[in-house]
Amino acid sequence: MSSQSNHEANAVPLARIPEIAEMIADGEIPLPIDWPNGRLHHLLDLVHAARRRRLVSFIARTIASDIRRQERRTENQSNVTEEI
């Protein structure tokens, strides 16, 4: 790693690393593979956490949608049965 890229990575304030991790998780910016190991591992941990959080949220929304759809089906079948 060049001393310039090391300097650039160290110039990034620690408070901005979570924001950078979110942008990487969104695919807005590439992973800065030339960062020093300590910062890169911390950044990767945050990117993985963001992606895991999004995946869990997606799965939860999908399950909730399926439950609501099934409830509507059940209500419609009950209404049809009552009309007969």
Beta strands, then each sheet from edge to edge (+ up, - down):
end
